[in-house]
């Protein structure tokens, strides 16, 4: 076999039974490519979590269609062993064919505990290495070493000095490779055998991507000073002066030829920030000028040019994995921030280049969503990919340690580019805090009542049809989720509409020791967005002013002081759009957003689609049967023709990929 997927797909044959019951304890079937091929074969996919939600979905979506004579084949997945299939209802068992598969079937010679700990995005690389080298049966440590060498390109015998180690860490963290704790610990143990790395803070920078880039940033100023001749070689004295919060080795070999190839991109992509230097003008063509701010306006324009080049290089295609788009969105957000910087004046040529790239990105992203969006829904919540994964992700933290307290802070309407502005103002990264920055997919349509409710309930929207048009059930959904996890009502807190004026009552509530989980909503950004007439630049200006107030910083401090692990996220982003007219539909639409209309009948939706160009009939992906979105494309809006608004509801990258920030006390 050329792919590990073939052993699974060969079992998924259409036409043999109305229902395929699949025992899949390792979640293999939820791979993006497998789900795409499953849908191409005419199957629908449903995960069995509990009898009530399954029965509702089965009866409402499939039983009725079968009774009407429609053809519909269903795959029902149980994330447990084969014996657990018997817990399904008798009427389902009677019309089903049963199959099962697991990681042990695909990698029989490797330690299951090790292989099951890595993300399935690495299975392709592991499968090819397993097939090529035929390692036979390996124990736990031998399996760890096999994965480190052939999947994550970590070969201890090839890492001999500082430049070797820095190159390996740059490659890993720049790619955003996610290693489980057991592999990170193995890396650290192997490296500690080499005395050359005694000064390296391996325990911090091996596992924590943000700590690694902080480590680099704090040493870049010292490197520049040493190159220009303004710092002493006795750099041990400079720990305090250079504000190095990540302790350890002071001097890094940035000028090594294997390292320099990364440096330019690190500054362009925003992983490192250029530093000021009083003698910057005296430097001619030194390679490290990329990391020094000269004339601020000129530096911004140079970086913008490089960002455009990088974004063309990095653009994922329609077959890309979800993490390619999440990483791309982060760099795209950097471009949006720079484009709308008041100190950057764009000429006509550069502005057109940005608009051309924007159109390409919109088309590529839309094509990818059409193929792969449905495959994201059932991915395991070990590292959240969609908003409804977050509650289960947090619950695992509590399952691992019953003393842990968690808080989800949802900033309504916050886009990824606006988070970059907030982060710069509140300066989260400090010696006492661990900050991990990621991104996550919201729900389509990107409406508050859909996406925010999914985030607090831990459910897909089809499972809350009665409240999908309102946000009034968020409190109940949040509490119901945690009660199902075994918590009591006294241990759960939910509050919305937070601002500086009502943080003291929250502080008082959190002082009660029984509170273990907190769900909070900040709606300031959403309020700024509605009525915004100055486009994205106006949004950035208003968000920056809000971030300079103490509201969010004070809230984070309160949560950290009460020992909460914090997740900050958003229910949707926003995008600048131009009106192309208002549908003359009377009362036909169930919901009238600026970027999306919702209909209860397909015929009504199709009737209004013909009135506009650039319209997308979004498929019913885990949405209620009578919730049919009609989405404005090409950054248009259902408002007066020519009017510019900032809105949400559609599928632009700025609307759909939002921040996911984890903060905790070290």
C-alpha positions as semicolon CSV with decimal commas, in nm:
position;residue;x (nm);y (nm);z (nm)
1;X;0,000;0,000;0,000
2;X;0,116;0,354;-0,077
3;X;-0,089;0,509;0,202
4;X;-0,214;0,405;0,546
5;X;-0,559;0,525;0,434
6;X;-0,596;0,241;0,184
7;X;-0,644;-0,020;0,455
8;X;-0,942;0,181;0,582
9;X;-1,096;0,288;0,252
10;X;-1,101;-0,067;0,116
11;X;-1,352;-0,156;0,389
12;X;-1,584;0,135;0,313
13;X;-1,773;-0,010;0,019
14;X;-2,104;0,153;-0,079
15;X;-2,413;-0,053;-0,158
16;X;-2,359;-0,334;0,095
17;X;-2,577;-0,196;0,375
18;X;-2,764;0,121;0,463
19;X;-2,543;0,167;0,767
20;X;-2,178;0,088;0,827
21;X;-2,100;0,063;1,199
22;X;-1,735;0,149;1,250
23;X;-1,535;0,084;1,566
24;X;-1,257;0,343;1,547
25;X;-1,096;0,395;1,890
26;X;-0,811;0,601;1,742
27;X;-1,022;0,835;1,528
28;X;-0,853;0,732;1,203
29;X;-1,163;0,778;0,990
30;X;-1,172;1,150;1,070
31;X;-0,867;1,217;0,855
32;X;-0,940;1,496;0,603
33;X;-0,861;1,289;0,293
34;X;-1,058;0,989;0,416
35;X;-1,366;1,200;0,486
36;X;-1,339;1,361;0,144
37;X;-1,328;1,019;-0,025
38;X;-1,611;0,890;0,195
39;X;-1,835;1,174;0,079
40;X;-1,730;1,114;-0,283
41;X;-1,859;0,757;-0,240
42;X;-2,198;0,887;-0,127
43;X;-2,171;0,821;0,248
44;X;-2,274;1,054;0,526
45;X;-2,073;1,035;0,848
46;X;-2,213;1,052;1,202
47;X;-2,023;1,010;1,528
48;X;-2,206;0,826;1,806
49;X;-2,151;1,015;2,133
50;X;-2,471;0,953;2,323
51;X;-2,804;0,790;2,248
52;X;-3,016;1,107;2,271
53;X;-2,822;1,328;2,029
54;X;-2,763;1,036;1,794
55;X;-3,130;0,943;1,790
56;X;-3,229;1,302;1,715
57;X;-2,988;1,331;1,423
58;X;-3,071;0,987;1,286
59;X;-3,447;1,034;1,294
60;X;-3,447;1,391;1,164
61;X;-3,187;1,348;0,890
62;X;-3,206;0,987;0,771
63;X;-3,511;0,791;0,881
64;X;-3,745;1,040;0,717
65;X;-3,546;1,032;0,391
66;X;-3,551;0,653;0,380
67;X;-3,924;0,651;0,441
68;X;-3,961;0,879;0,139
69;X;-3,761;0,635;-0,074
70;X;-3,442;0,846;-0,093
71;X;-3,105;0,677;-0,115
72;X;-2,875;0,763;0,176
73;X;-2,592;0,551;0,313
74;X;-2,461;0,626;0,658
75;X;-2,138;0,556;0,844
76;X;-2,182;0,558;1,221
77;X;-1,853;0,582;1,408
78;X;-1,802;0,471;1,767
79;X;-1,472;0,581;1,920
80;X;-1,431;0,264;2,118
81;X;-1,350;-0,104;2,069
82;X;-1,564;-0,345;1,868
83;X;-1,760;-0,469;2,171
84;X;-1,899;-0,119;2,227
85;X;-2,091;-0,138;1,900
86;X;-2,345;-0,348;2,085
87;X;-2,458;-0,045;2,285
88;X;-2,621;0,103;1,976
89;X;-3,001;0,072;1,940
90;X;-3,129;-0,265;1,822
91;X;-3,303;-0,121;1,515
92;X;-2,969;0,025;1,400
93;X;-2,778;-0,298;1,458
94;X;-3,030;-0,490;1,252
95;X;-2,959;-0,301;0,928
96;X;-2,584;-0,253;0,970
97;X;-2,254;-0,402;0,865
98;X;-1,979;-0,387;1,130
99;X;-1,610;-0,312;1,071
100;X;-1,320;-0,193;1,286
101;X;-0,967;-0,058;1,252
102;X;-0,699;0,084;1,479
103;X;-0,341;0,211;1,487
104;X;-0,221;-0,134;1,585
105;X;-0,345;-0,260;1,248
106;X;-0,146;0,005;1,058
107;X;0,175;0,014;1,268
108;X;0,182;-0,330;1,434
109;X;0,549;-0,318;1,529
110;X;0,551;0,018;1,706
111;X;0,456;0,108;2,061
112;X;0,088;0,204;2,058
113;X;0,126;0,446;2,351
114;X;0,386;0,646;2,155
115;X;0,223;0,640;1,810
116;X;-0,119;0,731;1,948
117;X;0,027;1,042;2,114
118;X;0,124;1,215;1,787
119;X;-0,115;1,412;1,567
120;X;-0,250;1,218;1,268
121;X;-0,104;1,483;1,034
122;X;0,227;1,299;1,083
123;X;0,094;0,953;0,992
124;X;0,188;0,989;0,624
125;X;0,553;1,050;0,704
126;X;0,555;0,773;0,964
127;X;0,389;0,525;0,726
128;X;0,649;0,584;0,454
129;X;0,935;0,548;0,703
130;X;0,778;0,233;0,851
131;X;0,740;0,083;0,505
132;X;1,092;0,181;0,396
133;X;1,290;0,072;0,703
134;X;1,074;-0,219;0,827
135;X;1,191;-0,172;1,188
136;X;1,018;-0,482;1,323
137;X;0,893;-0,475;1,683
138;X;1,021;-0,179;1,885
139;X;0,988;-0,096;2,251
140;X;0,874;0,237;2,390
141;X;1,207;0,425;2,373
142;X;1,302;0,268;2,041
143;X;0,965;0,379;1,897
144;X;1,023;0,731;2,030
145;X;1,365;0,742;1,864
146;X;1,224;0,607;1,536
147;X;0,960;0,882;1,528
148;X;1,203;1,154;1,629
149;X;1,448;1,055;1,358
150;X;1,218;0,977;1,064
151;X;0,918;1,200;1,130
152;X;1,055;1,501;1,320
153;X;1,412;1,502;1,178
154;X;1,579;1,483;1,518
155;X;1,901;1,280;1,509
156;X;2,104;1,330;1,832
157;X;2,435;1,221;1,683
158;X;2,406;1,501;1,423
159;X;2,351;1,773;1,687
160;X;2,701;1,854;1,811
161;X;2,717;2,228;1,878
162;X;2,507;2,541;1,929
163;X;2,452;2,601;1,558
164;X;2,330;2,241;1,505
165;X;2,082;2,267;1,791
166;X;1,957;2,611;1,690
167;X;1,902;2,489;1,333
168;X;1,700;2,188;1,452
169;X;1,483;2,400;1,681
170;X;1,430;2,666;1,415
171;X;1,316;2,405;1,165
172;X;1,077;2,246;1,414
173;X;0,918;2,562;1,553
174;X;0,906;2,746;1,222
175;X;0,708;2,457;1,076
176;X;0,489;2,454;1,386
177;X;0,555;2,086;1,457
178;X;0,354;1,964;1,756
179;X;0,530;1,696;1,959
180;X;0,364;1,522;2,252
181;X;0,518;1,560;2,597
182;X;0,673;1,214;2,592
183;X;0,870;1,293;2,274
184;X;0,975;1,635;2,402
185;X;1,105;1,473;2,721
186;X;1,296;1,219;2,513
187;X;1,456;1,502;2,313
188;X;1,561;1,679;2,632
189;X;1,707;1,363;2,788
190;X;1,909;1,283;2,477
191;X;2,042;1,639;2,447
192;X;2,133;1,656;2,815
193;X;2,385;1,379;2,750
194;X;2,590;1,641;2,562
195;X;2,768;1,883;2,800
196;X;2,781;2,141;2,519
197;X;2,414;2,217;2,585
198;X;2,430;2,263;2,962
199;X;2,351;2,636;2,933
200;X;2,053;2,589;2,701
201;X;1,704;2,624;2,863
202;X;1,591;2,303;2,694
203;X;1,300;2,242;2,929
204;X;1,142;2,569;2,811
205;X;1,228;2,598;2,444
206;X;1,196;2,238;2,327
207;X;0,824;2,210;2,394
208;X;0,706;2,571;2,394
209;X;0,714;2,742;2,055
210;X;0,642;3,088;2,197
211;X;0,912;3,049;2,463
212;X;1,160;2,958;2,188
213;X;1,086;3,270;1,984
214;X;1,100;3,482;2,300
215;X;1,442;3,323;2,366
216;X;1,556;3,432;2,018
217;X;1,403;3,779;2,040
218;X;1,573;3,857;2,370
219;X;1,913;3,760;2,230
220;X;1,877;3,943;1,899
221;X;1,935;4,290;2,051
222;X;2,252;4,164;2,219
223;X;2,369;4,009;1,890
224;X;2,316;4,337;1,704
225;X;2,501;4,533;1,973
226;X;2,794;4,291;1,961
227;X;2,811;4,314;1,581
228;X;2,813;4,694;1,591
229;X;3,064;4,687;1,876
230;X;2,853;4,848;2,147
231;X;2,837;4,552;2,385
232;X;3,102;4,375;2,583
233;X;3,199;4,018;2,509
234;X;3,139;3,957;2,880
235;X;2,771;3,907;2,808
236;X;2,698;3,738;3,140
237;X;2,662;4,089;3,285
238;X;2,386;4,175;3,043
239;X;2,109;3,948;3,175
240;X;1,930;4,235;3,350
241;X;2,019;4,510;3,105
242;X;1,878;4,314;2,811
243;X;1,573;4,200;3,008
244;X;1,622;3,833;2,931
245;X;1,322;3,662;3,086
246;X;1,416;3,325;2,936
247;X;1,734;3,233;3,118
248;X;2,026;3,040;2,973
249;X;2,276;3,080;2,692
250;X;2,323;3,449;2,601
251;X;2,504;3,442;2,267
252;X;2,348;3,259;1,972
253;X;2,517;3,189;1,636
254;X;2,271;3,392;1,427
255;X;2,539;3,447;1,161
256;X;2,592;3,076;1,091
257;X;2,503;3,000;0,729
258;X;2,249;2,734;0,832
259;X;2,076;2,982;1,063
260;X;2,073;3,293;0,845
261;X;1,842;3,126;0,591
262;X;1,564;3,137;0,854
263;X;1,621;3,485;0,997
264;X;1,475;3,691;0,713
265;X;1,148;3,494;0,716
266;X;1,121;3,510;1,094
267;X;1,113;3,890;1,083
268;X;0,888;3,900;0,778
269;X;0,633;3,656;0,920
270;X;0,621;3,834;1,255
271;X;0,781;3,565;1,473
272;X;1,059;3,812;1,558
273;X;1,039;4,191;1,580
274;X;1,305;4,424;1,446
275;X;1,487;4,626;1,713
276;X;1,581;4,992;1,728
277;X;1,946;5,088;1,724
278;X;2,093;5,436;1,753
279;X;2,365;5,359;1,496
280;X;2,139;5,184;1,244
281;X;2,221;5,437;0,971
282;X;2,591;5,355;0,995
283;X;2,532;4,998;0,886
284;X;2,568;4,956;0,511
285;X;2,467;4,619;0,370
286;X;2,508;4,395;0,673
287;X;2,289;4,086;0,648
288;X;2,136;4,151;0,991
289;X;1,980;4,485;0,884
290;X;1,660;4,287;0,830
291;X;1,622;4,283;1,208
292;X;1,696;4,650;1,268
293;X;1,446;4,935;1,239
294;X;1,583;5,227;1,042
295;X;1,328;5,478;0,911
296;X;0,999;5,332;1,049
297;X;0,794;5,411;0,738
298;X;1,058;5,270;0,501
299;X;1,100;4,958;0,718
300;X;0,725;4,892;0,711
301;X;0,708;4,922;0,334
302;X;1,003;4,685;0,289
303;X;0,840;4,434;0,522
304;X;0,510;4,466;0,337
305;X;0,684;4,380;0,008
306;X;0,842;4,074;0,169
307;X;0,510;3,969;0,322
308;X;0,345;3,977;-0,020
309;X;0,622;3,758;-0,158
310;X;0,597;3,517;0,135
311;X;0,220;3,490;0,111
312;X;0,241;3,397;-0,254
313;X;0,496;3,127;-0,165
314;X;0,299;2,988;0,129
315;X;-0,050;2,989;-0,028
316;X;-0,209;2,644;0,036
317;X;-0,393;2,466;-0,244
318;X;-0,729;2,288;-0,236
319;X;-0,564;1,964;-0,112
320;X;-0,379;2,124;0,178
321;X;-0,426;2,016;0,540
322;X;-0,614;2,239;0,781
323;X;-0,297;2,336;0,970
324;X;-0,153;2,488;0,649
325;X;-0,443;2,733;0,643
326;X;-0,421;2,804;1,015
327;X;-0,052;2,892;0,975
328;X;-0,124;3,094;0,662
329;X;-0,394;3,295;0,840
330;X;-0,137;3,412;1,095
331;X;0,092;3,556;0,826
332;X;-0,210;3,696;0,637
333;X;-0,312;3,879;0,955
334;X;0,033;4,040;0,968
335;X;-0,026;4,176;0,617
336;X;-0,367;4,317;0,711
337;X;-0,222;4,495;1,014
338;X;0,061;4,644;0,810
339;X;-0,167;4,744;0,520
340;X;-0,395;4,938;0,754
341;X;-0,117;5,098;0,957
342;X;-0,173;5,474;0,953
343;X;0,201;5,529;0,909
344;X;0,211;5,324;0,587
345;X;0,109;5,506;0,269
346;X;0,056;5,258;-0,014
347;X;0,100;5,357;-0,374
348;X;-0,148;5,242;-0,638
349;X;0,072;4,955;-0,758
350;X;0,121;4,797;-0,413
351;X;-0,246;4,837;-0,328
352;X;-0,344;4,655;-0,647
353;X;-0,096;4,377;-0,570
354;X;-0,263;4,327;-0,232
355;X;-0,610;4,324;-0,388
356;X;-0,500;4,070;-0,650
357;X;-0,354;3,842;-0,382
358;X;-0,667;3,888;-0,170
359;X;-0,883;3,765;-0,459
360;X;-0,659;3,460;-0,509
361;X;-0,667;3,380;-0,136
362;X;-1,047;3,412;-0,124
363;X;-1,087;3,172;-0,420
364;X;-0,835;2,918;-0,289
365;X;-0,982;2,924;0,060
366;X;-1,338;2,888;-0,068
367;X;-1,239;2,589;-0,285
368;X;-1,061;2,427;0,009
369;X;-1,357;2,481;0,242
370;X;-1,592;2,318;-0,007
371;X;-1,374;2,005;-0,008
372;X;-1,241;1,985;0,346
373;X;-1,445;2,188;0,593
374;X;-1,673;1,896;0,683
375;X;-1,370;1,687;0,779
376;X;-1,273;1,926;1,059
377;X;-1,584;1,873;1,270
378;X;-1,502;1,535;1,420
379;X;-1,128;1,577;1,465
380;X;-1,015;1,482;1,818
381;X;-1,005;1,776;2,062
382;X;-0,650;1,701;2,183
383;X;-0,554;2,022;2,003
384;X;-0,873;2,215;1,917
385;X;-0,933;2,280;1,548
386;X;-1,293;2,410;1,569
387;X;-1,464;2,616;1,834
388;X;-1,687;2,336;1,962
389;X;-1,372;2,136;2,046
390;X;-1,267;2,385;2,315
391;X;-1,493;2,270;2,605
392;X;-1,385;1,907;2,564
393;X;-1,022;2,019;2,538
394;X;-1,059;2,206;2,867
395;X;-1,236;1,914;3,030
396;X;-0,934;1,694;2,955
397;X;-0,718;1,932;3,156
398;X;-0,948;1,882;3,454
399;X;-0,962;1,506;3,401
400;X;-0,582;1,497;3,412
401;X;-0,572;1,705;3,733
402;X;-0,887;1,763;3,939
403;X;-0,726;2,070;4,099
404;X;-0,701;2,254;3,768
405;X;-0,930;2,552;3,706
406;X;-1,006;2,670;3,351
407;X;-1,156;2,984;3,197
408;X;-1,270;3,052;2,842
409;X;-1,278;3,421;2,750
410;X;-1,465;3,477;2,423
411;X;-1,417;3,819;2,263
412;X;-1,717;3,852;2,035
413;X;-1,621;3,939;1,676
414;X;-1,242;3,951;1,725
415;X;-1,043;3,873;1,412
416;X;-0,688;3,739;1,407
417;X;-0,542;4,066;1,280
418;X;-0,718;4,257;1,559
419;X;-0,574;4,014;1,813
420;X;-0,223;4,106;1,691
421;X;-0,302;4,469;1,773
422;X;-0,436;4,380;2,119
423;X;-0,139;4,157;2,194
424;X;0,103;4,434;2,107
425;X;-0,075;4,675;2,342
426;X;-0,122;4,454;2,648
427;X;0,218;4,279;2,619
428;X;0,113;3,941;2,758
429;X;0,449;3,771;2,739
430;X;0,636;3,798;3,064
431;X;0,857;3,584;3,280
432;X;0,565;3,479;3,497
433;X;0,321;3,390;3,218
434;X;0,320;3,116;2,956
435;X;0,144;3,231;2,637
436;X;0,071;2,997;2,345
437;X;-0,072;3,149;2,029
438;X;-0,270;2,938;1,785
439;X;-0,566;2,978;1,554
440;X;-0,896;2,793;1,522
441;X;-1,189;2,761;1,280
442;X;-1,522;2,922;1,360
443;X;-1,851;2,786;1,224
444;X;-2,006;2,858;0,889
445;X;-2,208;3,073;0,873
446;X;-1,991;3,297;1,090
447;X;-2,284;3,429;1,294
448;X;-2,271;3,489;1,668
449;X;-2,573;3,273;1,746
450;X;-2,419;2,980;1,557
451;X;-2,051;2,997;1,639
452;X;-2,064;3,130;1,995
453;X;-2,323;2,876;2,100
454;X;-2,109;2,596;1,953
455;X;-1,811;2,725;2,154
456;X;-1,998;2,722;2,487
457;X;-2,201;2,405;2,432
458;X;-1,928;2,185;2,284
459;X;-2,187;2,076;2,025
460;X;-2,232;2,110;1,651
461;X;-2,514;2,351;1,552
462;X;-2,745;2,074;1,434
463;X;-2,777;1,971;1,799
464;X;-2,920;2,304;1,915
465;X;-3,181;2,378;1,643
466;X;-3,429;2,543;1,879
467;X;-3,182;2,810;1,992
468;X;-2,968;2,858;1,681
469;X;-3,113;3,205;1,619
470;X;-3,035;3,342;1,965
471;X;-2,748;3,380;2,212
472;X;-2,972;3,362;2,519
473;X;-2,895;2,994;2,575
474;X;-2,515;3,025;2,602
475;X;-2,528;3,025;2,982
476;X;-2,741;2,711;2,997
477;X;-2,535;2,537;2,726
478;X;-2,208;2,606;2,912
479;X;-2,343;2,479;3,242
480;X;-2,506;2,171;3,086
481;X;-2,178;2,070;2,924
482;X;-1,986;2,084;3,250
483;X;-2,257;1,913;3,452
484;X;-2,235;1,629;3,199
485;X;-1,861;1,615;3,280
486;X;-1,939;1,556;3,648
487;X;-1,917;1,910;3,790
488;X;-2,185;2,065;4,009
489;X;-2,369;2,391;3,934
490;X;-2,177;2,566;4,215
491;X;-1,847;2,493;4,036
492;X;-1,955;2,661;3,710
493;X;-1,968;3,033;3,626
494;X;-2,083;3,219;3,314
495;X;-2,091;3,596;3,259
496;X;-2,139;3,812;2,951
497;X;-2,103;4,181;2,869
498;X;-1,782;4,220;3,067
499;X;-1,602;4,555;3,085
500;X;-1,395;4,751;3,336
501;X;-1,703;4,854;3,534
502;X;-1,813;4,502;3,630
503;X;-1,483;4,324;3,693
504;X;-1,496;4,369;4,071
505;X;-1,812;4,154;4,107
506;X;-1,640;3,892;3,890
507;X;-1,332;3,905;4,113
508;X;-1,554;3,848;4,416
509;X;-1,727;3,551;4,249
510;X;-1,395;3,392;4,152
511;X;-1,265;3,417;4,508
512;X;-1,503;3,135;4,604
513;X;-1,290;2,824;4,598
514;X;-1,560;2,599;4,455
515;X;-1,557;2,775;4,112
516;X;-1,360;2,550;3,872
517;X;-1,476;2,654;3,523
518;X;-1,558;3,000;3,394
519;X;-1,710;3,111;3,064
520;X;-1,689;3,484;2,989
521;X;-1,804;3,700;2,697
522;X;-1,659;4,040;2,605
523;X;-1,868;4,213;2,340
524;X;-1,672;4,538;2,298
525;X;-1,519;4,448;1,958
526;X;-1,857;4,341;1,820
527;X;-2,005;4,674;1,932
528;X;-1,720;4,860;1,762
529;X;-1,780;4,663;1,442
530;X;-2,151;4,733;1,408
531;X;-2,186;5,083;1,271
532;X;-1,818;5,109;1,171
533;X;-1,798;5,333;0,863
534;X;-1,419;5,363;0,832
535;X;-1,349;5,004;0,724
536;X;-1,073;4,779;0,856
537;X;-0,842;5,072;0,931
538;X;-1,113;5,225;1,151
539;X;-1,161;4,891;1,328
540;X;-0,790;4,868;1,401
541;X;-0,782;5,219;1,541
542;X;-1,081;5,157;1,770
543;X;-0,957;4,816;1,885
544;X;-0,616;4,965;1,964
545;X;-0,778;5,234;2,178
546;X;-0,984;4,973;2,362
547;X;-0,677;4,755;2,421
548;X;-0,500;5,051;2,579
549;X;-0,769;5,060;2,845
550;X;-0,712;4,827;3,143
551;X;-1,022;4,610;3,081
552;X;-0,866;4,300;2,925
553;X;-0,533;4,317;3,109
554;X;-0,713;4,348;3,441
555;X;-0,940;4,053;3,357
556;X;-0,641;3,834;3,268
557;X;-0,465;3,932;3,590
558;X;-0,775;3,848;3,797
559;X;-0,802;3,502;3,639
560;X;-0,430;3,429;3,679
561;X;-0,432;3,548;4,040
562;X;-0,708;3,295;4,106
563;X;-0,500;3,019;3,940
564;X;-0,709;2,972;3,624
565;X;-0,567;2,842;3,299
566;X;-0,706;3,079;3,036
567;X;-0,818;3,029;2,678
568;X;-0,897;3,345;2,480
569;X;-1,084;3,302;2,154
570;X;-1,353;3,454;1,933
571;X;-1,677;3,333;1,778
572;X;-1,600;3,490;1,439
573;X;-1,385;3,757;1,280
574;X;-1,489;4,038;1,050
575;X;-1,413;4,171;0,706
576;X;-1,452;4,491;0,511
577;X;-1,722;4,441;0,247
578;X;-1,901;4,650;-0,013
579;X;-2,276;4,648;-0,070
580;X;-2,420;4,497;-0,388
581;X;-2,786;4,554;-0,305
582;X;-3,054;4,435;-0,066
583;X;-3,265;4,132;-0,164
584;X;-3,632;4,210;-0,220
585;X;-3,747;3,905;-0,029
586;X;-4,011;4,030;0,214
587;X;-4,034;3,782;0,501
588;X;-3,881;3,492;0,311
589;X;-3,547;3,499;0,495
590;X;-3,538;3,362;0,850
591;X;-3,230;3,572;0,934
592;X;-3,094;3,877;0,752
593;X;-2,723;3,933;0,806
594;X;-2,502;4,169;0,611
595;X;-2,291;3,886;0,473
596;X;-2,538;3,597;0,490
597;X;-2,909;3,525;0,460
598;X;-3,070;3,219;0,623
599;X;-3,367;3,037;0,465
600;X;-3,584;2,750;0,582
601;X;-3,654;2,608;0,234
602;X;-3,417;2,533;-0,054
603;X;-3,659;2,672;-0,311
604;X;-3,669;3,008;-0,133
605;X;-3,292;3,022;-0,112
606;X;-3,247;2,934;-0,480
607;X;-3,503;3,197;-0,581
608;X;-3,300;3,474;-0,420
609;X;-2,967;3,339;-0,542
610;X;-3,060;3,431;-0,900
611;X;-3,088;3,799;-0,806
612;X;-2,715;3,838;-0,733
613;X;-2,378;3,734;-0,869
614;X;-2,106;3,597;-0,640
615;X;-2,348;3,406;-0,418
616;X;-2,278;3,073;-0,249
617;X;-2,542;2,824;-0,135
618;X;-2,355;2,680;0,161
619;X;-2,419;2,305;0,207
620;X;-2,591;2,184;0,523
621;X;-2,277;2,077;0,707
622;X;-2,385;1,985;1,062
623;X;-2,655;2,252;1,052
624;X;-3,027;2,198;1,127
625;X;-3,237;2,084;0,827
626;X;-3,424;2,416;0,804
627;X;-3,115;2,638;0,842
628;X;-2,990;2,706;0,489
629;X;-2,727;2,981;0,441
630;X;-2,693;3,198;0,132
631;X;-2,352;3,364;0,158
632;X;-2,237;3,681;-0,016
633;X;-1,911;3,614;-0,198
634;X;-1,625;3,829;-0,327
635;X;-1,634;4,047;-0,012
636;X;-1,982;4,175;-0,092
637;X;-2,263;4,251;0,153
638;X;-2,643;4,255;0,144
639;X;-2,659;4,632;0,194
640;X;-2,713;4,936;-0,024
641;X;-2,502;4,915;-0,339
642;X;-2,162;5,081;-0,296
643;X;-2,186;5,118;0,082
644;X;-1,880;4,992;0,275
645;X;-1,936;4,800;0,598
646;X;-1,739;4,582;0,835
647;X;-1,937;4,264;0,891
648;X;-1,937;3,888;0,931
649;X;-2,131;3,579;0,834
650;X;-1,932;3,472;0,530
651;X;-1,632;3,250;0,462
652;X;-1,339;3,488;0,411
653;X;-1,027;3,382;0,597
654;X;-1,057;3,686;0,828
655;X;-1,410;3,581;0,928
656;X;-1,354;3,210;0,971
657;X;-1,008;3,167;1,127
658;X;-0,991;3,329;1,469
659;X;-0,736;3,343;1,753
660;X;-0,691;3,072;2,015
661;X;-0,463;3,197;2,292
662;X;-0,367;2,994;2,599
663;X;-0,229;3,174;2,904
664;X;-0,124;3,036;3,241
665;X;0,112;3,117;3,525
666;X;0,445;2,944;3,497
